Amino acid sequence: MATSVTVSTELALFIQKYKTENNLLTEVFDPEWRSPCEKEQPIVDQEGVTRIRWSPKKRSAENQENGLTRFEKAIETNIHPDIKEYYGSYWSAGLEANAIQGPVSLILLWNEDDIDRLIENLIGHTIERQRLGAPLTTFFACTDNKSELILSVENKSGNVMLEKPGDKKTETIASSLEAFLSTLKPANASRHPEQMAKTIENSRSCLT
């Protein structure tokens, strides 16, 4: 019997390729923002910045409850299972990729506290979609750092959408999250800091 393709299996395949492409992953070390992804001890780089090596870490079965049930309770709606599987699969910093449409920065969870930040931003995004009278979408990635576009999963259909926060219009680019992930090619991790800062800023703009 063939193994069914799921969001977590496609994400695992991408991460395997990502680690091959980027064999040394580091983040600026923050003693108050630790992660299960961290490896070894902090080091000081040539610029005098303290950094920590890290690698995406698979979450155990008992740890895959990712807190998004709190998001569901807040908006009184069940969110698409693909999104829950996506955010529940790994602890990781953002991962850079190239899609058919262009650069992509996948949003993942660094630690337990990161879940609270994600939920806050998802609620803001949902409120904005409701204000527009638009279907519910849940974001999972941003695009080029010169673009305001984000990637999301439409709750009803499971389609992957390209959308601009504050704009009702969306564009379907894949029939499912696993289908979209299967098309991604790893990019250099050096794009990560710019993309993540922009992602957080875009998400927070939904709260205004």
N, C-alpha and C positions, 0 to 999 in steps of 0.2 A: 504494500500500500504506500502511495506517495505521501511524503510529509507535507502537510498544509503549510503554505507560506503565510507568515504572520508579520505584524509590525515589529515585534521583538526579534524575529529571525533576520529580517532585512536590516534592522538597525545593527544587530550583531555582526553581520557580514560587512556592513559599511565601516564599523569601528575597527574590525580586523584589518581592513585595507588602510584605514586612517592611521593606525599605529605603525604600519609598515612604511607609509609615506612620511610620517612625522615621528621619528624614532626617539626624539627627546622633547617631551612636553613639559613646560614649566609655567607657573603662575606666580605673580607677586605674592609673597608670603604674608598672610594676615593671621596673627595668633588668635584673633577673635572670630575668625571665619574659616574654621577647619573643615576638612572634608574626608570621607572614607576613601577618596581617590588619591590622597596624598601618599607619596612614597619617600622613604629614606628621611634625611634631615635637611632642613633649610640650608641653602648655600648663598654666598654673596657673589654676584656676577661681576664682570669687568667694569660695569658702571657704578658699582657699589650698592646695587639693589638686591635685597634679600629675596630669593625666589625658592620655590618648592617644586620638585618633580612630581608629576601626577600621571595617572592613566585612568581611562574610563573603567569603572568597577561595576560588575553585574550585581544587581540587588538580589538578595536571597528571596525565596518564595514567600517567607513570612514577613519580609520587609517591603514587599511590592505594593502594599497599601500606601499610596502616595499622597494622601491627604486631599485628593480632589473630591472626595465625598463631601468635604466641607464647602467646596465651591458649589457642588450640586445643591446642597441644602440652602446655600445663600441665594441661588437664583431659582430654586424650586423646580429644577429641571435635571433629568439624567443626561449627562454628556456622552458623546459617542465613545464606545469602548476602545476604539483605536487610539484616541487621545490618552485615555487612562493607561493603556498598555505602553504607549510611547513614553510618557513621563514616569512610569513605574519600573522601567526596565534597567536603567543605569543611573549611577551617580557620575556626573561628568561636568566639566566646564563646556562652554560652547564649542561646537565642532564646525569647521569650515568646509564647504563643499562647492562643487560646480554642478549646477543642474543644466538641463537643455536651455532653460530660459536665462541663465546667468548665475552670478554668485549667490550662495545661500549660507546663512549662519544658523545652524540648528541650536535651539534653546533646550538645555537640559538642566537638571537639578544638581547643584553642588553639594548641598547638605540639607538636613531637615529644616533649618530656618529658611532656606531658599524657597521651600514650599509656600510659606506664608507670603513671601514677596510675590511669587507667581500668582497665587490666588487673588491677592489684592489687584494685580494688574489684569487678570482675567475678568474679575468682576467689573472693573472699569471699562474694559472692552465690551463686555456684555451690555452694560448700561448704555453705552454709545450706540451699539447695534439696535437696541430697543428704541432709543430716541429716534433713530433713522427709520424705524419700521422695517428693519431688515432681518433676514433669517439669522439665527444664532450661529456664530462661528467661534472656534477656539484656536488661537494662534499657537504655532510651534516653531517658527523660524522667521528671520528677517532676511532682507536681500542686500543688494549692493549698498555700501555705506553712503552713497550719494542719492539713494532712493528712499522714499518713505513707504514703499510697498512692503507688506508682510505676507507670510504664508499661513494659512489656517485650514482647519477641517470644518466643513459645513456639517452641522450637527445631524440634520435629517438624512442626508444622502451619503455622508462619509467622503464626499469629493474633496480633493485638495484645491483650495482657492487662492488666487492672488488678489489681495485687496489693499486699499489705502485707508488707514484709520480716519474715521469721520466721513467716509464716502460710502454710500449704499451699494455702489456698483462693484461687482466682483467678476473675476474671470476663472473658469475651471481649467486647471492644468493637468489634473490626474484623477482617475476614477476612485482612487483609494490612497491612503497614506503609505501602505506597503508598496504599492505600485510606484509611487513617487520616490520613496527611499531607494528602490532598486535601480533608479536611473542616476543616482548621485555618484560623483567621482570626488575623492578626497582632494582638498586644496591645502596649501601651506598654512600651518597653524598661526603664523604671524599675523594673519588677518583678524584673529580673534578679538584682541582688546578693543579695536575700533568698533567692531560689529556689536559686541556685547554692550558697550556703553550706549550705542545708538538704540539697540533693542529696548533697553530699560527706559530710555528717554521716550521712545515712541509709545511704549506701553503706558507710561505715566501720563502721557498727553491725553489718554482716553479718560482719565479721572477728572479732567477739567470740564 
